[in-house]
Amino acid sequence: MKTISPHEDPLAGKDFLLIEDFEAMRTVLKGLLLRCGAQRVDTARDGREATAMLAAKPYGVVMCDYNLGPGKNGQQLLEEARLKNWIGPATVWLMITAEKTSVMVSAAAEDAPDDYLLKPITESLLQTRLLKLVERKSALAGIAAAMKAQDWKRALQLCDEQLAAGTKSLAEVLRLQALLHQKLGDWPKAQALYESVLQRGPIAWAKLGLAQVRVHLNDLDGARALLQEAVREHPQYLEAYDELAGVLHTQGEGQQQVAVLERAVNLSPNSAHRQSALGVAAQAQGQRDMAERAFSRALKLTEHSAIEDLEPFLGLAKLNTEAGAPAEAQKLIATMSQRYSNSHDAHLLGKAEQVRALQALGDTAGAARLAAELVALSADETSPGAADIAARVAETLIEAQQADAATQLLHHLTHNHHDDERLLKRTQRAFESLGLGASGGELAAAARREATNAMKDGMQLMASGDHQAALESLRGAKTSMPRNARVLLNFAAVALTVVQRHGRSAALEAEARNCIATAQALRPDEPRVADLLRQLARLTQGPA
């Protein structure tokens, strides 16, 4: 095959990283890359060496063997590279494997690399794939960068521009466009786009997306039917299994959820998060042996992973406590705490399992002290998903017979998340398990009234021109509900309006910035956050 001139070849300007544990194969693959048009090719022989190189230098193309010997495999390396932003939106990641079994093919594609190739690899095939991937990535780089910055409106604008110009990546742009409508909360447009794509044929990602829209609209039966079609028509589409399992869980179909996850795990047994999900589902159904196998497998798979997965530790700890071995449970929690020493979630959930273990050991006073400590720690919601973690802590405290502490935490959650119907249903179930169903419902209604009235009063005062009174009204609401994202963002919006109309105030701007940051931590995908941050940046560009 004739080598393309570097002046014509888009590969010539890219930095390549080749990760392969066998020296002879590294030499062969590097030669192939050079003949395909690459000019700068670095090599790494294992996950440890590759980690250091990825952290030190940005690469345009990474070609990585799935099996890298002891330590990290290619999938775990890709996970870590994404997590730590070592690869950018325009980086091509090509996974390679010598094994042709369906399990290995699924494993190679599990974490969605840009493509995967089976050895032996020919020069012609490699060059064709690389050129296509680099072209596609370059075309979508602007959209990907805007999405990475959570500038959903800008990303959507770029999608529109690509479609108007006649993009070669039509399917990918349409998929991103639909996803962006979801991010912006424009569910009708997302639904219309998915339905339009499905008119062209049974396209898997469109069925998954439409199912997600149906879930949002609370049409669980419709979502379930779509996902069942998706896994029947595309039996290797693992994301559809995950989504279907989630729908079945919501519908209370625990045994069917286990069956779906079992099928997915059989297709791709090397996915730690899916093994964990199977363990959780099996444990909920009382299938202890299956849960233990799944958690143990997940624990082994996470050994070299940079992705935090607490479920194997927590699940096995609970199984040990219930089997009369709370000391073994405490050892697992200690190991989890050591591995994830910087994780707030690990800290909280580990302590919750310790409460269960202490109660089982007969140390009721120690369990009560730790439960009380957990209430204060869990109520300090400063990270994404913190409300769900707090709800899980409350559920664990109920199981550990710490009703008073659990009730305090449920009160906090209901008061601060009056507009989160999904979370309110969860807290209501917890209240009912304590025999407090009626008071839980009354608390939710009172919190909703308080927040609604406070925001209504603030908006009316703004409309009447009494901006300072509006600000004080909403400041009172956020003081009362310090972890309510809607209240925080409404206060920030009013504060920025006051700054715009009455002049700069460093204190008020800082207060607004803190409110936006807290709301972003509570709800990372909330579209108002990005809009308010841009408004704040515009206001603060001038002199104070």
N, C-alpha and C positions, 0 to 999 in steps of 0.2 A: 504493500500500500504506500502510495506517495505521501511523504510528510508535507503538511501545509506550511507555507512560509510563516515565520514568526510575526511578520508584518500583517498577515491576514488572519492569523490564528488568535482568537480571544483567550486561549489558554496560556499564551506566552507571557502575559502580564500578571498571571496569578502565582501566588506562593502556595505550593503544594506541601501537604504533610502525609506521608505514607506510613501507616502503622501495621507492622507485620512481624510476628515473632520468629519465623524461620528465615535465617540469613539468606539462603539460596533464593527463596521466593521473594524476599525484599529486593534482591538484585534484579530478578526477572521483571517484577512489577515496576521498579524504577525505570528500567530500560524501556518498558512499554510506554510509560508516561512521557519520557523524553522524546520518543518517536512520535507520540501523538501531538506534540507541540509544547509540552511543558518545558520550562527553562530553569525553574528554581524548585527543586524537590528535596525537602528534608525528610529524614527517616527516623522512626522510633521502633524499638523492638518489643516494647510491652506497655501496659497501661500506665505504669509509674513514669516511664520516660516520656510518654506522650502527654501526660498530665502537665509535666513541667514545661514542655514545649508549647502546648496550647495556652498556658497561662502567660508565657513570655512574649508571644508573637501572634498577630492576627493572620489567619490563613484563608485563602480564597477557596481552596478545595482540600478536603480531608478524605483520604481513601483508607479505610480501616477494616482489618480482618475482624470477624466476629469473635473467633477464638484466639485469645492472646496468652494462653498459658496461665500460670498461677496469678492471682490478683484479679483486677478488673477485666471484664470482657468488653467487646466493642459497644454493646448496648449500654452498659453502665458508664462507659467513657462518654458516649453521646449524651446521656442524661446529665452527667456532671458538667460537660461543656456548655450545655444550654442553661443549666441552673446558674452557673457562674459567669455567664455572658462571655465565654471565651470564643464563641462563634457568633457571627452577626447574621442579620437577615439575608445577606447575599451570599453567605458561605454555602458551598455544596458539600454534603456529607454522603459519601458512597460507601455502603457496607458490603463486604465480600465474605463469602463462605465457601468451603469446599464440599459441604454436605448437602445432598439433594433431598433429604427427607422433609416431609411437610412440617415437622416440628422445627427443624432448623431454619427452613424458609420463613416460617412464622416468627421465629425468634429474631432472625436478621431484620425483619420488617417491623418488629413490635413497637419500637419507639419512634416510628415514622422518620427514618432517614430519607433523604431525597430519592434514593434508589438503592437497590442491592443487586449484586452480580454473583453468579455461581462460577467457581473455578472449574476448569481452566478458562482464562479470559483471553480473548483474541484482541489484537490491536484495533481491528476494524470496529468491533463491538464497543470497546472502551472509548475510542475516539468519538463515535456516534453518540453514545450516552453522555459523555462529558460535555460535548458541544451543545447538546440539547439542554442539559441541566444548567450550564452556565448562562445560556441565552435566557432561559426561563427565569432563573434567579435574578439576573440583572434587570429584567423587565419588571419584576415584582418587588425589587428592593425598596423602592420608595414607599409602596403600600405597607410592606413589612416593617419598615423603620417607623412609619407613623403609628402603626398598631403597637409596636414595642413601646412607643412614647405615650400610648393610650390616647392619642389624638384621633379618636374614632371618626370625627367629621372630616378631617383632612384625608384620612385613609379612604373614606367613602368617596370623597371628591376625586381622588386619584383613580379609584376603580371606575368611576363614571368617565373620566378622561380616557382611560385605556379602552373601555368598551366603545366609546365614540370613535377612537382612532383605529378600531379593528384589530384588537390584540390577538396574538397567536396563542395566548394562554387563556382562551375564553372560559373553559370550565373552571379553572382555578380562580379567575377574577370573579366569576359569578358566585363561587363558593364563598370567597372572602366578602363579597358585597352582602350576601345574605347573613353571614356571621356578624358583620358590622351593624346591620339593621337590628339584630338581636342585642348587640352590645349597647346600642342607643335606645333600646326599649321600644323600637318601632316594630312590634310583632306582626301587624297586618302586612307591612311591606315584606318582611322576611317570609311570611307564609305565602304571599303571592309569588315571590321569586322561586321558592322551593317548588311550588305547584307548577310553575311555568317550566322549570327544568325537568320535572317528572313527566310532563307531557311528551318529552322527547324520548323517554325510555326509563326503565327501572334503575335509575342511577343511585348507587348506595348512599353517597354522602347527602344527597338531597332528601332521601327517605329518613335518614338519621336527623337531619336538620328540621324537617317538618314534624317529626316525632317530638323533638325538643320544644317546638312551638306549641304542639298539642298539650304537652305536659304543662307548659306555662299557662295555657288556657284552661287547665284542669280537665282536659278531655283525655283521661288516662286510657280508656278503652280504645280510642282512636290511635293514640301513641303506641299502645301495645300491638295493635293489628299491623301498623306500619313496620315496627321493629321485627315482628315475627316474619313478615314478608322479607325484610332485609336479610335476616340470617338464613332464611330458606334459599333466597336467590343468590346471596353472596356469603357462603358458609365460612369464608376466611376473614370476614369483616368483623374484627374483634371488638371495635368500638360499639357496634350495634348490640353485641351480647351484653356489654357493660351497661348500656343505657336501658336495655330490656330488663336486666336484673334490678336496676334502680326502680323502674316502673312497677315491677312485680312486688318489690319490697313495700312501696307506697300503698299498693293495693292489698297488702296483707297476705300475699301469696308466697309465703316463705319457702315452702317445699319446691315450688316451681322456680323460685329464685335460685335455690341451691342447684337444681337440675341444669339451669341455663349456665351458671358459673362453672359447673362441672364440665359441661361441653366446651366452654371457652378454655378452661385450664388444660383439657386434653389436647386441644389444638395448639396451645402455646404454654407449656408447663413452666417456662422460665421467666414468667412475669410475676415479680414479687407482689405488686399491688393487687393483681387478680387472685393470687393465692391467698393473700390477706383477706380480700373480699369474700372468698369462698369460706375461709375460716370463720369470719364474723357471721355469715349467713347460716352456716352449719351449726355454730354454737347457739345461735338464737333458736334453732329448731331442735336443740337437744341432741344433735348428732356429734357427740363428743369425740369419737375416734376420727371421723372425717375432719373435724375442726382441728384436732391436734396434728394430724398429718399435714394439713394445709398451712397452719401456722409454723410448723417446724420447717417445712420447705421454704416458706417465705423468709424465715429467719436466716436460713443458709444463703438465700439469694441476695439478701440485703447486706451481707457481710462486707462487700467491697463497693457498695453503692453509696453515692453522695446524696441520694434522695431519702428524705426522712420517712420511715415507715414504722409507726409505733404499734400497729395492730398485732404483729406476731408476739411481741413482748407482753402487751396487755392481755391478749387472748389467752396465752399460755399461763400467765400469772393467775388469771381468774380460774382457769381449769385446775391449776394446782391448789388454789385455796379451797375450791369446791370439793376437791378430792381429799381434803384433809392434810395438805402439805403447804400451809401458809409460809413456812420458812423458805421453801423453794420459790414461792411466788416473790418473796422479798428479794431473793438473789437475782431473779430476772429483772425486777424493777431497778435494782442497783446497776445491773449491766446496761439497761436501757438509758439510765440517767448518765452513765459514764460515756456511752457512745454519742448521745445527743445532749451533751452538757450545755450547749447554748440554746437549746430549744425550750421556749416557754410552755408549749403544749406538752412536751415530754415531762416537764417539771410538774405541771398541774395534774395530768392524768396519772402519772406515776404516784403522786401523793394520794390520789383518790383510790388507787388499787392498794396502797399501803393501809388506808383506812379499813378496807375490806379485810386485809390480812391481819391487822391488829385486832379487829373485832373477832375474827375466827380464833385468834390466839388467846382470847379472853381478856385482852387489855382494853376494856371498854372506856376507861378514862383517857388513855392515850389516843384511842380512836376518836373520841369526842373532841379532844384538843386539836388534833390534826384536821378534823372536819371543819371546826370553827375557823382555823387558819385558811383553809381552802375557800371559804366563802369570800373573804376579803381579797384573796389573790385572784379568784375567778371573776369577781366583779370589776376588776381593773382591765377592761377590754381594750387592749392596745395593739392587737395584731389581727390580720385577716382570719375570719372564721372563729374569732374569739367567743362569740355568742354560742355557737354550736359546741365549742369545747366546754363552756360553762354549763350548757344544758346537759352534756354528757357527764360532767362532774356531779351535777345534781342527781342524775339517774343512778350513778354509782353509789352516791351517799344514801339514796333510798334503799338500794339493795343491801348496803352495809348497816342498815337500821339506824341511820343518823337523820331522822325526820326533821328535826328543828333546823339543822344547818341547810338541808336540802330546800326546805320551805323558804328560808331567807334568800337563797340564791334564785329560786323560781320567782319570787316577788321582784327581785332586781331585774331579771330578764323580761318579765312581763311589762314592767314599768317603762323600760328603755327601748322596747322593740314592739310597740303597739301596732305598727304597720307591717310587720313581717308575719303574714298569715301562716307560713310554713313553720316558723319557730313557735308561734303561739299555739299551734296544734300540738306541737311536741311538748311544750310546757303544760298544756292542758291535760295531756295524757299522764304526765308526771304527777300533777295535782290530783288527778282521779285515782292514781295508784296509792296516794296517801289518804284517800277518802275526803279530799278537799275540792272536788270538781266544781261545786257551785261557787265557792269563794274564788277559785282560779278564774272562772268566767267573769265574775263581778270585777275582779282586779283588772283584767284586760279591758273591759268596757270603761272603767274609770280612767285608766291610763290613756285610752284613746280619746276620751272626752277632754282630759286635761291638755293633751298635746294639741288637739284640734282647736280648742278654745283659745289657747295661748297664741297659736299661729294666726288664727282668725283675727284676734285683737290686734296683733302686731301689724298685719296687713291693712286693717282698717285705719290704724293710726298713721301708717305710711301714706295711705291714699288721702288722708285729711291734711297731710303736710306736717304732722307732728313727729318728725323723724326721731328725735331723742326719746320720746315716749315709746315709740315703736321698738327702738333698740333696747330699752329697759325691759319692755314686756317680753321680748324674745330672749333677753339675757336671763330673765327669771326662769323661763322655760328650760333653757339649756343647763341652768344650775340644778333644776329639779330632775332633769333627764340628761345627764352628762354623756351618756353613750347612745343617744337617739340620733341616728345619722340625719334623718329628715329635719329635726329641730336644729341641729348644728349647721346644716347647709342653709337653711332659711335665715338663721342669724347671720351667717357669713354674707349672704346676698344683701341683706338689709345694711350690714356694716359697710360693705363696699359702696352701696348707693349713698350712704351718708358721707363717706370719704370723697366720693365723686362730686357731691353737691356742696359740701361745706369745707373741703380742704383736707390736706394730709394730716394724719394722726398716727404716729408711730405705734402707740399703745393699741389703738383700735385695729390697725392693720395686723399687728402681731396676734391679737385675739382672733381675728378672722382667719389668719393663716393656721393657727392652732386648731380651730374648729374644722377647717377643711382637711387638715392632716388626720385628725381623729376620725372624721367621717370616711376618709379614704381607707384608713386601716380597717374600719368596720365593714365597708362595702367597696372593695377594690375596683369593681366594674361599674360603679355608679357614674353615669355620663356627666352629671352636673359638676363633679369634682374637677374635671379637666377644664370646663368652661369657666368656673370660678377662679381657678389658678391662673388662667390666661388673663382674665379681667383684673385680677390682683397685680399681675406682672405689668400690665399696661398702666395701671394707676400709680405704681411705685417707680416707674422709670424716671419721672421728673424729680425735681428737688423737693426734699421734705420741708 
